[in-house]
Every structure is written in C-alpha cells, then in structure tokens.
Amino acid sequence: MPRGAESQQQMRMSSRKHLAVAGVAGAFLLLVTLLRAIDPAFVEAIRLMGFDTYQRLWPRETGDYPVRIVDIDERALAEHGQWPWRRDTLAELTDALAEMGAAVVAYDVIFAEPDRLSPHRYLPALEETPELKALTLPDTDAIFADAIARMPVVLGYGLRSDANGDTPTTKAGFAHAGSNPVAALPAFPSALKSLDSLEAPAAGSGSLSLSARDTSGIVRRIPMLVTNGETLYPSLSMEALRVAQGASGYIVRSADASGELDVGTAAVTEIKVGALPFPTTALGELWVYFNADRPDRYISAADVLDPGKRDGLRARVEGRIIYVGTSSIGLFDIRTTPLGELVPGVSVHAQATEQILSGDFLKRPDWAYGTEIIATFAIGLIVIALVLAFGAGWAALIGGVIAAALYAGAAYLFRAQGLLLDPVYPAAANLFVYAAATALLYVLTEREKQFVRTAFGQYLAPEMVRRLESAPDTLKLGGEMRDMTILFMDVRGFTPISEQLTPEEVVAFLNVLLSPLSEEIQRHGGTIDKYIGDSIMAFWNAPMKVEDHARKAARAALSMVEAVDALNASDAFGFKARNMPQKTVQIGVGLNSGQACVGNMGSSRRFNYSVIGDAVNIAARIESSCKAVGADCVVSEATALAAPDFALLEADAIPLKGKSVPIRLFALAGDPAYAATPAFAALSSAHAGMMSAIRAEDASAARAALDACRAGAPAHLSTFYDRFAERIAALAPTSPAS
C-alpha cells in the first residue's frame, strides 16, 4: 500500500476512534446531566454530605447568645424520679426559672395527657372511705397551668400524619409580604398537642417537628412554618423568639416559586419575627448552621430545682430564652448534626434560635439548581474535548485543576456569604465522564491482553495468568474434554450463622473466609470456577496443563481445612468475642477426578470459562455427603486411585443424590507424610478390619475394630467414626451363623 494511502487509512481509523469516544462520552454526559436535573434521593444525599463537610470545616462561630437549655438529664432523673415527672414538679421548675428572671421558657415536651401521678386522680377511689371523703387532693395539672400563667411559656406540639389529632392553638398572627404561601407548603392532617388547660395560659405554641426531607437521620433543616392547609403555624424556636421580644405576630415574605415548587405558587423567601428577619427555603425551612455542642449551653434541671443553687444560676438564666428538654438516652430524643455529633433534640431548637440572633445564616439560592446543572454539562464538554485533543494524562491534569477551582469557589462562597453550592456532583459526574472516555480508549488499544486478564485474573494465580497471556488464541468459544479433578467446598451450618449476622456482617464473614481458601486453591495450581454464596467450585488441569492434578487438589483441600482451623483459633470471625452460640466454622470439601468438558461457554460477546460434565455433578454430590460421612474432606474412588500416597480411609459405597449406583468414597485424613507414619498404618489396618466386619455383619468384631480405630485416630476423625458407630449399632447383636 502506498505511504499516503496508509497514512489516510490511519487517519480514518483515528477519526473513527475519536468519534466512538466522543459518542460514548457524550452519552454519559447527557445521562449524568439528566440525572442531576431529575435529582433523585441519592444525588441529593451526595449534595447534602458536601454541605455537611462545609459545616465540619467551618462551623458557626461560638458566641454568648441569650439562649440556654435546662436539661432533664440523667442526674435530674436520678434525684427527682423517672420521667414523666409530676406536673407540680414542672410547676416548681417553671416558677424557679421565673424567679431567676428567664425571658421565656419553651418546653420541648408535649403534655398530651393528664398527669397520671396527680393525687386528685385517686380521689374517686378514696371517696368510699368516710374519713377521707372530705379531703381535697391537689390537681397537679392545675398547679402547672397556674405556673405557666405566671410567666411567658411556650409549649410544643408534634405534627401527625393522620387526622385523629387536634389543631394547634394559634397564639400569633401572620402578615404576608407577597402571596399567602399556605398552598405551597406541605400540609399536616392534625397535631399532637398539650392539654387545652395548659395551652390556654401559655404565651405561645410552636411545632417541634423537624424536616421530613432529612431522611438520613442528620438534622439539617427545621420547618419554621407549618400548615394544616388553611392556617400557618410557627415552629417552637420562632415562637420562643416572638414571645421573648413581646411581638404579636410574624411577617412572611414570598415570591413566585421556582425549582422546588410548582410555578404559580408562592415560595417563602424570608420570615421576620419581631425585629429579627431570617432567610428560609421555598418551603419555609431554616438551614441550621451548627457549632459544636458545649456544656455551658446546658443547665441541669436538678440544679434549677435546688433552691440552694438558684442564686448561682441567676446570671445564666436572667433575660435569656430557656429551652427545657432532655438529654437522657432512655427518653430517645437524640439527634445527629452535620458536625457528626449526637445532641439532644432540644439543642437543635436552641441552635436555630442562636443562629437567628447572630444573623449568621446558610442560604441555598433559587438559582443554585440551574447553575449546578449548567456547570455539570459545561465541564463535561471541556473534559471530552481535552481527552480527544491531549489524551488521558493532560485531560486528568487540567480536569483536576478545574475541579479544584470549583471546590475552592464553592468553599469561598460558603465562608463569605453562607451560600450552599454543590461542587461535588459536577466534579464527580465529570470524573465519571472522563472515566468513560479514557476507558474506551484503553479498551480500543489494549483489548486482547486486558480481555485475558479480566477473564482469568480472579480465577488463576498471577503466574498462570501471565502464561495464558502469551497464548490468548486458546480463548476461543467452545470446549474440550480433559481428565480433571473438580473441587466443591461449602460452609457447614451456614444458615444458622447467617441468621445471627446482619447482611453487612455476612459479607464481611465470607470475605474473611473465602480469601485464604481461594489463595490455597491458586497456590496449588487450581482454577476457581465460581463462588456460589458460601461455596467455592474449582478445578485442576485447565486452562493450563497441571501434572498430578489429583494430588495437588488433595493438598489444596487439606490446606483449606488447616486455613479454617487457623481462622477459628485466632477468632478471625469474631464469633467468640461476640459470644455467639456457634463459636467456630467448619467446611466440607468434595473431590472427584474424571473426564469433563472445559472451555469458554456462553455467547460470542459474554461467556465464562467453566467446566461441565458428570464428573462435576459427582464432585458436587460428594461435597454434600461430607456431613453424612462425618469427614471434612471426602474424595471419590477415582481421586483416591490418582493420589494413592495420601492418607485415605474408605467410607464405603454411598448412594449419592441423582446417581442410581452407590459410589465408593474415601475420607481424606492427611497428606503423604502422615500416610507414611506407623500410627496411620495401624489405623488403616484397623479400619480395613472394621470394614470387613461390617460387610460380614459381624457386630462384635466391628465394634472391637471400631474401638481400635478410635484409639489411633486423630481428633478430626472423631465424627467420621461416630458415623460408623451408628452403622454398627444397626447390625444384628450377634455374628451370623457360619
């Protein structure tokens, strides 16, 4: 071919390759851009984890804000009894805070039922006693209501998903700067609220519920506005701020919706409580900007209830917004913050209040949604162009610089303006696009060698893979008959083990177990065919020729049992440490030798290198018989004949599932070194005598031979001889007549 024509052909080939890369990478880019536009839950989860990272790196600055938490902690419960307390105790707590000059007391507690500990509730039972009939017992709910009336108190209510609750009490009005956003907010059917007798004297009432969109268990947003579809209601923190300022209501600013809401509805942009405005999401939620949980934010309720300590507490209470809640683990009000801390639920409301007082807000602007989609697509186009023009190396370098600039810009805007912008998805999505483009280039240039390594790297030892790479023409669709040894391994009692573990722990258990067993198979020249749950299938003498494959398979089987013993001894599975009923793991290994068809099986595009045939089926059945035989390793007669120097003990002809004729099986008791010992010679002789007696149905002679076998057998053969004891017990008690 002339040089010019050859050059043109190379250019055409290069052009086709570039077109293929551009087409595939472009399709991936459209996919990831569309995925961002749809914004499924896992994409949002990635974005929120990025926002959490901002807060961990740069938490809200600590300041001395007029907010404190009176904590019903473990010490308070120990001194004043288990929760719920009698309401007169809460009245005493409220009066004590009033005496110390608290500006407002907000209870992160719902008093939905009458006090079951109130003495007056026992009056009907006492009226039958004449001398007690005239007694007037105190009503603790009334005592608590009187205390609530004596100072500004805000009570809480929780939103319900059913219509069986009540409607919250409205204590404040709402003015709208823009359209009424009621129709745009998620509506709740009803609420769980405190008793009417307690709500009536309260200065305010607010929602305790957190954002339903924070489904990962991390609190990031608080709904500052909630609605039943007709009326707006405030959150606990917003109501506490209103009452503390003496304000009569709220101003809600709204605008036409975009992004999160349907066009044509009113999206909340800002709420003003008294003199304090703060931004919200379109759904009226506040992004909570956390700082580290601090001991000085808390005052134990036990100290407040101690008259001797109140003078010392006055400076921490006077003029402050006091939240009353619990940090007791047993009361199940513990939350996780973006900082990774576990805090009491009441702390979330307190931090939201601090944030509004500080004016330090997080904002997720409505233009962020579109900007992130455009950034994803634009950076993707740049990455594809770089790969095609300069290759994978330069594209990775320049793309890395772009990603770093994206992260740096987003971090700067967070620190400077509190903006929540997501650099993670655009960068990660385009890393995916880059990977797709470079992977295709790699496939087009390294297809043959990569194919061999991908097809056999997980099945063969590295040395055998390198040998196979030198002759890839052997990997053609089809198969050939070979004399092979096939191994099946299975975990004994895997079902009860898995029932005691979580799915993640089951996977970890299998990885710990199967890794060393796979190494033993490959170390002895075997090929791993497949993993079947807790089982391994392997074979010898393919794809490369393996001399003495039956003997190497037998050595591998013994090494696998030794590996499991070592794992048990070191408690690698952690069963002993966790005091599980099953402390150790046992495996069963079955071996069979014979003719089988091995090769690449499947279609021309997707196939597996595997082995099929009756020899495979027999090996699988032999492994299943290990429990019945009572031995860890059981081999067929064909394998026993091919490995005569190993320590083998006959298990007799045993019927196998699916086989019409019983097959002689042997327990693999040890390697050739053990087989050459006098101890095994004596055991083998006693075992042969026992087998002869069993076949002659001479129970007495069989029992005597069995005793001799037990005396000379190693510990791992105890179950093996237990099975023979069962067979001998079924024989006639006397020898047959001669």
C-alpha angles and dihedrals in degrees: 000000000000115000093243092052090047090051091050091050090051090050090051091049091049091048092051090049091050091048090050092049093046092048096049094042091046090052090051090049092053089048096052092043091051090047090055091049091052089044101200121197096268092052090051089048090056090049093049092050087056090052089049089055090056090056093047091052096041112019121183112284116261116245139165099258122174093253127109136169122224100209123210089208134167092276092052091050091048092052100039104029137258123318132299096055123204110272092239086063089054089047089054089049091050093047091048091053090047090051090052090052104254112178093217137347116219117191117213085198133093116222095197099153135045116267105273089198095056109125093222089064088070094054096094089058092048096049090082089067108078097209091051097041093088094052119113109209121201121259104222093195089058091047090052091047090054090052091050090052092053095063140016107284128173118202126199136229133193127226118242130207093216133062096239096096135075135265115258119251114256113223100164140041131238127222120194127220094193130356123344105264095204093107092052098053124083107259125223120213096220145335140238104231140168124273115290089237089060098039093051096067094036117109093219146003126209142176119261094192122117127216114297088210093066092084097153094075093253115116110226105144137036121202103235090184127041130175142194089212094271110046135036120234129189132234122251094254093048092048091049090054091049094050092044090055094042091238120158099213152338138272114221118197118201140173139185109300126249134170103002099036138047115270111258097041126099117258119202114239105167142004125204119203111186105312094339120093122186135176123246139186119264087268093055095257127142118224100227113226104205133201127192117296108254132198092224089065090067135069118188114241086223089066093047090052091050107089091202093062100045097090089055091050097048094091091054094048107034114107093357136123105248121203117196116206143123137265093183109128091214091063092060100225098126121131136188120233128204086257088067093248126136107227137169113269090241089062090065091060091045092051091048089054092048090050093053090047091049095047089225104136140172115225132195102191120211091241092060092082095058094038093057092050092050091047091052093053097040095049089047092057090050092050093050091049091049093051092050095043104038107013132244098301098055091038090056092049096048092039089053090053090051091049092048090051090049092053093044092050093049091047091050093051090049093052096040101040107006091246117163105215123161118230093161100076097044090048096043094043092052092045083059090050091047090049091051093051096045092042091056091049090050092048092050093052102033102031102128101046093040089050092057093047093046092048097048109016093095095044105044138048113262093252092056091048090055090050091050092049088061090060107035091154088081089071098084126137110269138050147249136215115252138168101249144165115229125200130199122187127187135176113245113233094005094153096061089044093052092047089062094050135067116242090258091051091049090055091048091048092051092048091052091048104038098045097067092038090054090049091054091051093050093042089060095048099264129143118226108226100184148325113242105191104286093355136087127207116197138161141197133223097039146125085000123031112262119195116221090008094170092055092046090049090051091051090049091052092052091046090052091055090048090050091054090048089053092049090050092048092054092041088235090165093052093230094131093045090054091043092234117178090244108056100178141035126233129192135198121216125195125192131189132170127206148097116319138162113248130181147088108322126188134045130332089260102039126026143140130227102238146140130239136179143093091292088062093050091050092050090053092049091048090055089051089054095057092095093049091047092045096227132114093221123036125177135188124247089254091058092043091054090049092050103037095154093066124095101265128172121191116243092188128243106315126189112241125206111267094014120106095201123054115246124219110244132191133204111234099225101172150325128287091272091060091041090059095055123104089234092062092042089057092045092049091050093049090046092052089051091050091051091051091050092049092051089049088047089234099153096182095052091042092054092049091050090046090055089052090050093050091050093055102032122103118243096260090064095056094099090045090060092041087065090052090049088057091050092048091048088059092056123096111278093239133045117264116263116267 
